[in-house]
Amino acid sequence: MVMGSRRGLTVLGAALLLILAGTVGAAIDVALSGSPGAAFGVLFVAGCILAAARVHSDDLLGIVIAPPLVYALIAVGVGFTRSSGDGGGGLKSKAINIGSDLILRAPVLLLGFAAVVLIAAVRARRARVTRRVHERNLRPPGNRSRPTG
């Protein structure tokens, strides 16, 4: 199931959410100014935050690697669509457009990636503590260790 359950999104569902948010932002910017800009940045970072917050706790590692992959995918897509409309330049022109998009929009990627890593780290820590408490509560009363200190 792509969209998950009340436990959260699967990593595939979270990655699709991130792709959708970034693509919509890039499409808005390309339509208005010809290259990704503020709308892409805002929607990409918002998608990163939402994906990291909603993904199932077992899939946190998978969502951490998603932002760079999605960012590269969107940059390649924008580079190919943008350079195909100007009628020339060939593969070299497309490669230059893609490379410049990857480099010039890198702060957006870094901000989104940092947000995902921070949210995933907090959620992983919280899940580990919750799991430890749950395991401790499942032990029989005579086998529980007493807190020290």
TIRO-2110 file (N, C-alpha, C; in Angstrom, 1 decimal):
// TIRO-2110
0.8, -1.2, 0.0, N, 1, A
0.0, 0.0, 0.0, CA, 1, A
0.9, 1.2, 0.0, C, 1, A
0.8, 2.1, -1.0, N, 2, A
1.6, 3.3, -1.2, CA, 2, A
1.4, 4.3, -0.1, C, 2, A
0.1, 4.6, 0.2, N, 3, A
-0.2, 5.7, 1.1, CA, 3, A
-0.2, 5.3, 2.6, C, 3, A
0.1, 4.0, 2.9, N, 4, A
0.3, 3.6, 4.2, CA, 4, A
-1.1, 3.5, 5.0, C, 4, A
-1.0, 3.5, 6.3, N, 5, A
-2.1, 3.4, 7.2, CA, 5, A
-2.0, 4.5, 8.2, C, 5, A
-2.7, 4.3, 9.3, N, 6, A
-2.6, 5.3, 10.3, CA, 6, A
-1.2, 5.4, 11.0, C, 6, A
-0.4, 4.3, 10.7, N, 7, A
0.9, 4.3, 11.2, CA, 7, A
1.8, 5.2, 10.4, C, 7, A
1.5, 5.6, 9.2, N, 8, A
2.3, 6.5, 8.4, CA, 8, A
2.4, 6.1, 7.0, C, 8, A
3.0, 6.9, 6.2, N, 9, A
3.3, 6.6, 4.8, CA, 9, A
4.4, 5.6, 4.7, C, 9, A
4.3, 4.9, 3.6, N, 10, A
5.4, 4.0, 3.2, CA, 10, A
6.5, 5.0, 2.7, C, 10, A
7.7, 4.5, 2.5, N, 11, A
8.8, 5.3, 2.0, CA, 11, A
8.4, 5.6, 0.5, C, 11, A
7.8, 4.7, -0.2, N, 12, A
7.4, 5.0, -1.6, CA, 12, A
6.3, 6.2, -1.6, C, 12, A
5.4, 6.1, -0.7, N, 13, A
4.4, 7.2, -0.6, CA, 13, A
5.0, 8.5, -0.3, C, 13, A
5.9, 8.5, 0.7, N, 14, A
6.6, 9.7, 1.1, CA, 14, A
7.4, 10.3, 0.0, C, 14, A
8.1, 9.4, -0.8, N, 15, A
8.9, 9.9, -1.9, CA, 15, A
8.0, 10.4, -3.0, C, 15, A
6.9, 9.8, -3.3, N, 16, A
5.9, 10.3, -4.3, CA, 16, A
5.4, 11.7, -3.8, C, 16, A
5.1, 11.9, -2.5, N, 17, A
4.7, 13.2, -2.0, CA, 17, A
5.8, 14.2, -2.3, C, 17, A
7.0, 13.9, -2.1, N, 18, A
8.1, 14.8, -2.3, CA, 18, A
8.3, 15.1, -3.8, C, 18, A
8.1, 14.1, -4.6, N, 19, A
8.2, 14.3, -6.1, CA, 19, A
7.1, 15.3, -6.5, C, 19, A
5.9, 15.0, -6.0, N, 20, A
4.8, 15.8, -6.4, CA, 20, A
5.0, 17.3, -6.0, C, 20, A
5.4, 17.5, -4.7, N, 21, A
5.6, 18.9, -4.2, CA, 21, A
6.6, 19.6, -5.0, C, 21, A
7.8, 18.9, -5.2, N, 22, A
8.9, 19.6, -6.0, CA, 22, A
8.5, 19.9, -7.4, C, 22, A
7.8, 18.9, -8.1, N, 23, A
7.4, 19.1, -9.5, CA, 23, A
6.4, 20.2, -9.6, C, 23, A
5.5, 20.3, -8.7, N, 24, A
4.5, 21.4, -8.8, CA, 24, A
5.2, 22.7, -8.6, C, 24, A
6.1, 22.8, -7.7, N, 25, A
6.9, 24.1, -7.5, CA, 25, A
7.7, 24.4, -8.7, C, 25, A
8.4, 23.4, -9.2, N, 26, A
9.2, 23.7, -10.4, CA, 26, A
8.4, 24.1, -11.6, C, 26, A
7.2, 23.5, -11.8, N, 27, A
6.3, 23.8, -12.9, CA, 27, A
5.8, 25.2, -12.8, C, 27, A
5.5, 25.6, -11.6, N, 28, A
5.0, 27.0, -11.3, CA, 28, A
6.1, 28.0, -11.7, C, 28, A
7.3, 27.7, -11.2, N, 29, A
8.4, 28.6, -11.5, CA, 29, A
8.8, 28.7, -13.0, C, 29, A
8.8, 27.5, -13.6, N, 30, A
9.2, 27.4, -15.0, CA, 30, A
8.2, 28.2, -15.9, C, 30, A
6.9, 28.1, -15.5, N, 31, A
5.8, 28.8, -16.2, CA, 31, A
6.0, 30.3, -16.1, C, 31, A
6.4, 30.7, -14.9, N, 32, A
6.4, 32.2, -14.6, CA, 32, A
7.7, 32.8, -15.0, C, 32, A
8.9, 32.1, -14.8, N, 33, A
10.1, 32.7, -15.0, CA, 33, A
11.1, 31.9, -15.9, C, 33, A
10.8, 30.7, -16.2, N, 34, A
11.6, 29.9, -17.1, CA, 34, A
12.6, 29.0, -16.4, C, 34, A
12.8, 29.2, -15.1, N, 35, A
13.7, 28.3, -14.3, CA, 35, A
13.1, 28.2, -12.9, C, 35, A
13.5, 27.1, -12.2, N, 36, A
13.1, 26.9, -10.8, CA, 36, A
13.5, 28.0, -9.9, C, 36, A
12.7, 28.4, -9.0, N, 37, A
13.0, 29.5, -8.1, CA, 37, A
12.3, 29.4, -6.8, C, 37, A
11.6, 30.4, -6.3, N, 38, A
11.1, 30.4, -5.0, CA, 38, A
10.0, 29.4, -4.8, C, 38, A
9.1, 29.3, -5.7, N, 39, A
8.0, 28.3, -5.5, CA, 39, A
8.6, 26.9, -5.4, C, 39, A
9.5, 26.6, -6.2, N, 40, A
10.2, 25.2, -6.1, CA, 40, A
10.8, 25.1, -4.8, C, 40, A
11.6, 26.1, -4.3, N, 41, A
12.3, 26.0, -3.0, CA, 41, A
11.3, 25.8, -1.9, C, 41, A
10.2, 26.6, -1.9, N, 42, A
9.3, 26.5, -0.8, CA, 42, A
8.6, 25.1, -0.8, C, 42, A
8.1, 24.7, -1.9, N, 43, A
7.3, 23.5, -2.0, CA, 43, A
8.2, 22.2, -1.8, C, 43, A
9.5, 22.3, -2.3, N, 44, A
10.4, 21.2, -2.1, CA, 44, A
10.7, 21.0, -0.6, C, 44, A
11.0, 22.1, 0.1, N, 45, A
11.4, 22.0, 1.5, CA, 45, A
10.1, 21.6, 2.3, C, 45, A
8.9, 22.1, 1.9, N, 46, A
7.7, 21.8, 2.6, CA, 46, A
7.4, 20.3, 2.4, C, 46, A
7.7, 19.8, 1.2, N, 47, A
7.5, 18.4, 0.9, CA, 47, A
8.4, 17.5, 1.7, C, 47, A
9.7, 18.0, 1.8, N, 48, A
10.6, 17.2, 2.6, CA, 48, A
10.2, 17.1, 4.1, C, 48, A
9.7, 18.2, 4.6, N, 49, A
9.3, 18.2, 6.0, CA, 49, A
8.1, 17.4, 6.2, C, 49, A
7.1, 17.5, 5.3, N, 50, A
5.9, 16.7, 5.4, CA, 50, A
6.2, 15.2, 5.2, C, 50, A
7.0, 14.8, 4.3, N, 51, A
7.4, 13.4, 4.1, CA, 51, A
8.1, 12.9, 5.3, C, 51, A
9.0, 13.6, 5.8, N, 52, A
9.7, 13.1, 7.0, CA, 52, A
8.8, 13.0, 8.2, C, 52, A
7.9, 13.9, 8.3, N, 53, A
7.0, 13.8, 9.5, CA, 53, A
5.9, 12.7, 9.4, C, 53, A
5.6, 12.4, 8.1, N, 54, A
4.5, 11.4, 8.0, CA, 54, A
4.9, 10.0, 7.6, C, 54, A
6.2, 9.7, 7.3, N, 55, A
6.6, 8.4, 6.9, CA, 55, A
6.6, 7.5, 8.2, C, 55, A
6.4, 6.2, 7.9, N, 56, A
6.4, 5.3, 9.0, CA, 56, A
7.8, 5.2, 9.7, C, 56, A
7.8, 5.0, 11.0, N, 57, A
9.1, 5.1, 11.7, CA, 57, A
10.1, 4.0, 11.2, C, 57, A
9.6, 2.9, 10.6, N, 58, A
10.5, 1.9, 10.1, CA, 58, A
11.2, 2.3, 8.8, C, 58, A
10.6, 3.3, 8.2, N, 59, A
11.1, 3.8, 6.9, CA, 59, A
11.9, 5.1, 6.9, C, 59, A
12.3, 5.5, 8.1, N, 60, A
13.0, 6.8, 8.3, CA, 60, A
14.3, 6.8, 7.5, C, 60, A
15.1, 5.7, 7.5, N, 61, A
16.3, 5.8, 6.7, CA, 61, A
16.1, 5.9, 5.2, C, 61, A
15.0, 5.3, 4.7, N, 62, A
14.7, 5.5, 3.3, CA, 62, A
14.3, 6.9, 2.9, C, 62, A
13.6, 7.6, 3.8, N, 63, A
13.2, 9.0, 3.4, CA, 63, A
14.4, 9.9, 3.6, C, 63, A
15.4, 9.6, 4.3, N, 64, A
16.6, 10.4, 4.5, CA, 64, A
17.4, 10.5, 3.1, C, 64, A
17.4, 9.4, 2.4, N, 65, A
18.1, 9.4, 1.1, CA, 65, A
17.2, 9.9, -0.1, C, 65, A
16.0, 10.2, 0.2, N, 66, A
15.1, 10.6, -0.9, CA, 66, A
15.3, 12.0, -1.4, C, 66, A
15.5, 13.0, -0.6, N, 67, A
15.6, 14.4, -1.1, CA, 67, A
16.7, 14.6, -2.2, C, 67, A
17.9, 14.1, -2.0, N, 68, A
18.9, 14.3, -3.1, CA, 68, A
18.5, 13.6, -4.4, C, 68, A
17.9, 12.4, -4.3, N, 69, A
17.5, 11.7, -5.5, CA, 69, A
16.3, 12.4, -6.2, C, 69, A
15.3, 12.9, -5.4, N, 70, A
14.2, 13.6, -6.0, CA, 70, A
14.7, 14.9, -6.6, C, 70, A
15.5, 15.6, -5.9, N, 71, A
16.1, 16.9, -6.4, CA, 71, A
16.8, 16.7, -7.7, C, 71, A
17.6, 15.7, -7.8, N, 72, A
18.3, 15.4, -9.1, CA, 72, A
17.3, 15.0, -10.2, C, 72, A
16.3, 14.2, -9.8, N, 73, A
15.3, 13.9, -10.8, CA, 73, A
14.5, 15.1, -11.4, C, 73, A
14.2, 16.0, -10.5, N, 74, A
13.5, 17.2, -10.9, CA, 74, A
14.4, 18.1, -11.7, C, 74, A
15.6, 18.2, -11.3, N, 75, A
16.6, 19.1, -12.0, CA, 75, A
16.8, 18.5, -13.5, C, 75, A
16.9, 17.2, -13.6, N, 76, A
17.1, 16.6, -14.9, CA, 76, A
15.8, 16.8, -15.7, C, 76, A
14.7, 16.6, -15.1, N, 77, A
13.4, 16.9, -15.9, CA, 77, A
13.2, 18.3, -16.3, C, 77, A
13.5, 19.3, -15.5, N, 78, A
13.4, 20.7, -15.8, CA, 78, A
14.5, 21.0, -16.9, C, 78, A
15.7, 20.5, -16.8, N, 79, A
16.7, 20.7, -17.7, CA, 79, A
16.4, 20.3, -19.1, C, 79, A
15.8, 19.1, -19.2, N, 80, A
15.4, 18.5, -20.5, CA, 80, A
14.2, 19.3, -21.1, C, 80, A
13.2, 19.6, -20.3, N, 81, A
12.0, 20.3, -20.8, CA, 81, A
12.3, 21.7, -21.2, C, 81, A
13.2, 22.4, -20.4, N, 82, A
13.5, 23.8, -20.7, CA, 82, A
14.3, 23.9, -21.9, C, 82, A
15.3, 23.0, -22.1, N, 83, A
16.2, 23.2, -23.3, CA, 83, A
15.5, 22.6, -24.6, C, 83, A
14.5, 21.8, -24.4, N, 84, A
13.9, 21.2, -25.6, CA, 84, A
13.0, 22.3, -26.3, C, 84, A
12.6, 23.3, -25.6, N, 85, A
11.7, 24.3, -26.2, CA, 85, A
12.5, 25.4, -27.0, C, 85, A
13.8, 25.5, -26.8, N, 86, A
14.5, 26.6, -27.4, CA, 86, A
15.1, 26.2, -28.7, C, 86, A
14.9, 25.0, -29.2, N, 87, A
15.2, 24.6, -30.6, CA, 87, A
16.6, 24.3, -30.9, C, 87, A
17.5, 24.1, -30.0, N, 88, A
18.9, 23.8, -30.4, CA, 88, A
19.7, 23.5, -29.2, C, 88, A
21.0, 23.4, -29.5, N, 89, A
22.0, 23.2, -28.5, CA, 89, A
22.3, 21.8, -28.2, C, 89, A
21.4, 20.9, -28.4, N, 90, A
21.7, 19.5, -28.3, CA, 90, A
22.0, 19.1, -26.9, C, 90, A
22.6, 17.9, -26.8, N, 91, A
22.9, 17.3, -25.5, CA, 91, A
23.8, 18.2, -24.6, C, 91, A
24.8, 18.9, -25.2, N, 92, A
25.7, 19.7, -24.4, CA, 92, A
24.9, 20.9, -23.7, C, 92, A
24.0, 21.5, -24.4, N, 93, A
23.2, 22.5, -23.8, CA, 93, A
22.3, 22.0, -22.7, C, 93, A
21.7, 20.8, -22.9, N, 94, A
20.9, 20.2, -21.8, CA, 94, A
21.7, 19.9, -20.6, C, 94, A
22.9, 19.4, -20.8, N, 95, A
23.8, 19.0, -19.7, CA, 95, A
24.2, 20.3, -18.9, C, 95, A
24.5, 21.4, -19.6, N, 96, A
24.8, 22.6, -19.0, CA, 96, A
23.6, 23.2, -18.2, C, 96, A
22.4, 23.1, -18.7, N, 97, A
21.2, 23.6, -18.0, CA, 97, A
21.0, 22.7, -16.8, C, 97, A
21.1, 21.4, -16.9, N, 98, A
20.9, 20.6, -15.8, CA, 98, A
22.0, 20.8, -14.7, C, 98, A
23.2, 20.9, -15.1, N, 99, A
24.3, 21.2, -14.2, CA, 99, A
24.2, 22.5, -13.4, C, 99, A
23.7, 23.5, -14.2, N, 100, A
23.5, 24.8, -13.5, CA, 100, A
22.4, 24.8, -12.5, C, 100, A
21.3, 24.1, -12.9, N, 101, A
20.2, 23.9, -12.0, CA, 101, A
20.6, 23.2, -10.7, C, 101, A
21.4, 22.1, -10.9, N, 102, A
21.9, 21.4, -9.7, CA, 102, A
22.7, 22.2, -8.8, C, 102, A
23.6, 23.0, -9.4, N, 103, A
24.5, 23.8, -8.6, CA, 103, A
23.8, 25.1, -8.0, C, 103, A
23.1, 25.8, -8.8, N, 104, A
22.5, 27.0, -8.3, CA, 104, A
21.3, 26.9, -7.3, C, 104, A
20.7, 25.7, -7.3, N, 105, A
19.6, 25.5, -6.4, CA, 105, A
20.0, 24.6, -5.2, C, 105, A
21.3, 24.4, -5.1, N, 106, A
21.8, 23.5, -4.0, CA, 106, A
21.4, 23.9, -2.6, C, 106, A
21.3, 25.2, -2.3, N, 107, A
20.8, 25.6, -0.9, CA, 107, A
19.4, 25.0, -0.6, C, 107, A
18.6, 24.9, -1.6, N, 108, A
17.2, 24.4, -1.4, CA, 108, A
17.4, 22.9, -1.0, C, 108, A
18.2, 22.2, -1.7, N, 109, A
18.5, 20.8, -1.4, CA, 109, A
19.1, 20.6, 0.0, C, 109, A
20.0, 21.4, 0.3, N, 110, A
20.7, 21.3, 1.6, CA, 110, A
19.7, 21.6, 2.8, C, 110, A
18.8, 22.6, 2.6, N, 111, A
17.8, 22.9, 3.6, CA, 111, A
16.8, 21.8, 3.7, C, 111, A
16.3, 21.3, 2.6, N, 112, A
15.4, 20.2, 2.7, CA, 112, A
16.0, 18.9, 3.3, C, 112, A
17.2, 18.6, 2.9, N, 113, A
18.0, 17.5, 3.4, CA, 113, A
18.2, 17.6, 4.9, C, 113, A
18.6, 18.8, 5.4, N, 114, A
18.9, 19.0, 6.8, CA, 114, A
17.6, 18.9, 7.6, C, 114, A
16.5, 19.4, 7.0, N, 115, A
15.2, 19.2, 7.7, CA, 115, A
14.8, 17.8, 7.9, C, 115, A
15.0, 17.0, 6.8, N, 116, A
14.6, 15.6, 6.8, CA, 116, A
15.5, 14.8, 7.8, C, 116, A
16.8, 15.1, 7.8, N, 117, A
17.7, 14.4, 8.8, CA, 117, A
17.4, 14.8, 10.2, C, 117, A
17.1, 16.0, 10.5, N, 118, A
16.7, 16.4, 11.8, CA, 118, A
15.4, 15.8, 12.3, C, 118, A
14.4, 15.8, 11.5, N, 119, A
13.1, 15.2, 11.8, CA, 119, A
13.2, 13.7, 12.0, C, 119, A
14.0, 13.1, 11.1, N, 120, A
14.2, 11.6, 11.1, CA, 120, A
14.9, 11.2, 12.4, C, 120, A
15.9, 12.0, 12.8, N, 121, A
16.7, 11.7, 14.0, CA, 121, A
15.8, 11.8, 15.2, C, 121, A
15.0, 12.9, 15.3, N, 122, A
14.2, 13.0, 16.5, CA, 122, A
13.1, 11.9, 16.5, C, 122, A
12.5, 11.6, 15.4, N, 123, A
11.5, 10.5, 15.3, CA, 123, A
12.1, 9.2, 15.6, C, 123, A
13.3, 8.9, 15.2, N, 124, A
14.0, 7.6, 15.4, CA, 124, A
14.3, 7.5, 16.9, C, 124, A
14.8, 8.6, 17.5, N, 125, A
15.1, 8.5, 19.0, CA, 125, A
13.8, 8.3, 19.8, C, 125, A
12.7, 9.0, 19.4, N, 126, A
11.5, 8.8, 20.1, CA, 126, A
10.9, 7.4, 19.9, C, 126, A
11.1, 6.8, 18.7, N, 127, A
10.6, 5.5, 18.5, CA, 127, A
11.4, 4.5, 19.3, C, 127, A
12.7, 4.7, 19.4, N, 128, A
13.6, 3.8, 20.2, CA, 128, A
13.2, 3.8, 21.6, C, 128, A
13.0, 5.0, 22.2, N, 129, A
12.6, 5.1, 23.6, CA, 129, A
11.2, 4.5, 23.8, C, 129, A
10.3, 4.7, 22.9, N, 130, A
8.9, 4.1, 23.1, CA, 130, A
9.0, 2.6, 23.0, C, 130, A
9.8, 2.1, 22.1, N, 131, A
10.0, 0.6, 21.9, CA, 131, A
10.6, 0.0, 23.2, C, 131, A
11.6, 0.7, 23.8, N, 132, A
12.3, 0.2, 25.0, CA, 132, A
11.3, 0.2, 26.2, C, 132, A
10.5, 1.2, 26.3, N, 133, A
9.5, 1.3, 27.4, CA, 133, A
8.4, 0.2, 27.2, C, 133, A
8.0, 0.0, 25.9, N, 134, A
7.0, -1.1, 25.6, CA, 134, A
7.6, -2.5, 25.9, C, 134, A
8.8, -2.7, 25.6, N, 135, A
9.5, -4.0, 25.9, CA, 135, A
9.6, -4.2, 27.4, C, 135, A
9.9, -3.2, 28.1, N, 136, A
10.1, -3.3, 29.6, CA, 136, A
8.7, -3.6, 30.2, C, 136, A
7.7, -3.0, 29.7, N, 137, A
6.3, -3.2, 30.2, CA, 137, A
5.8, -4.6, 29.9, C, 137, A
6.3, -5.3, 28.9, N, 138, A
5.9, -6.6, 28.6, CA, 138, A
6.6, -7.7, 29.4, C, 138, A
7.7, -7.4, 30.1, N, 139, A
8.4, -8.3, 31.0, CA, 139, A
7.5, -8.6, 32.2, C, 139, A
7.6, -9.9, 32.7, N, 140, A
6.9, -10.2, 33.9, CA, 140, A
7.4, -9.3, 35.1, C, 140, A
6.5, -9.0, 36.1, N, 141, A
6.9, -8.1, 37.1, CA, 141, A
8.1, -8.5, 37.9, C, 141, A
8.4, -9.8, 38.1, N, 142, A
9.5, -10.2, 38.9, CA, 142, A
10.8, -10.0, 38.1, C, 142, A
10.8, -9.9, 36.8, N, 143, A
12.0, -9.8, 36.0, CA, 143, A
12.4, -8.3, 35.6, C, 143, A
11.6, -7.4, 36.1, N, 144, A
11.9, -6.0, 35.7, CA, 144, A
13.0, -5.5, 36.6, C, 144, A
13.9, -4.8, 35.9, N, 145, A
15.1, -4.3, 36.6, CA, 145, A
14.6, -3.0, 37.3, C, 145, A
15.2, -2.7, 38.4, N, 146, A
14.8, -1.5, 39.2, CA, 146, A
15.7, -0.3, 38.7, C, 146, A
15.1, 0.8, 38.6, N, 147, A
15.9, 2.0, 38.2, CA, 147, A
17.0, 2.3, 39.2, C, 147, A
18.1, 2.6, 38.7, N, 148, A
19.2, 3.0, 39.6, CA, 148, A
19.4, 4.5, 39.6, C, 148, A
19.8, 5.0, 40.7, N, 149, A
20.2, 6.3, 40.7, CA, 149, A
19.6, 7.2, 41.6, C, 149, A
END
